[in-house]
């Protein structure tokens, strides 16, 4: 067997972690030959519940579990980490203003960014799930100057998967036949799920999709899917979010196949007219363990307006955390 990888999961007592941890422990990310050392971080009041989750992982008797550590100490949690899923975040409480939310989360992701900078392994890969995911990733990245920017990503793979699934249903296709989807911008209502480059079995299909359906049904449905799940299920997306986090880290570590691409939110290099350093959804391939932004796509007028609107929202979030002295 290979050397174990050390994987940190924050928000370990929460709903998403309850799906994510078992998939990690089953080898879905690092493969069937790689043992995992699990590090579970939560706040002091939730550590006991996290211990309960660890007990259940033990009870699965999974052959790839090297060890499980539970902690409320941020430094210990990231010490030597090769991979980190930053799931825990402060939810918006009653009467909380946007600035309060940004302040609370800013403090969390600043501290975790610093701990990653100072204590994680040199090959650390970070997937931020906790909302506002893009801006939380931005904050962590800004506080980890010794870690390459491309090591900080936010999760937009769930939005990507939601788009793929809606398109497959509409086209009567299997998800595996489709490629070329990208979700630009912010993991928020302004996100732009884009089908301009969509292929089915390698053939372009966009001409077969009704523009009215795309604008009036598809885009709002994908962007509003989180709210739809809450309304129908009575609880926010958890297994699907964990699945998307697994997809993102697995592709990052093990590569995307051939020319196909996926959506990753990462600190922009200014590609496609996006604003440098804000953490935006971009079309990416994973090669040699690194995300590469797909080059040379043509952007039309409709796309331009949608991308710019969502990036403008990211810039305003960035400016707000800067004004609060958090990044
Ligand atoms: P839960 O409320 O079930 O769990 C959150 C856990 O995080 C709790 O155990 C809490 O104690 C812990 N936590 C809070 N502050 C912490 C800190 N400073 N350090 C470590 N742990 C801390 O939420 P869950 O449903 O698991 O969702 C987690 C986050 O994912 C939320 O912010 C949520 O908005 C976000 N989501 C992001 C998605 C995405 O696609 N990017 C989709 C799903 C989800 O909405």
Boltz pocket constraint, residues with backbone or C-beta under 6 A from the ligand:
constraints:
  - pocket:
      binder: B
      contacts: [[A, 10], [A, 11], [A, 12], [A, 13], [A, 14], [A, 15], [A, 16], [A, 17], [A, 41], [A, 42], [A, 43], [A, 46], [A, 87], [A, 88], [A, 89], [A, 90], [A, 91], [A, 108], [A, 128], [A, 129], [A, 130], [A, 131], [A, 132], [A, 133], [A, 155], [A, 156], [A, 158], [A, 159], [A, 187], [A, 226], [A, 236], [A, 237], [A, 238], [A, 241]]
      max_distance: 6.0
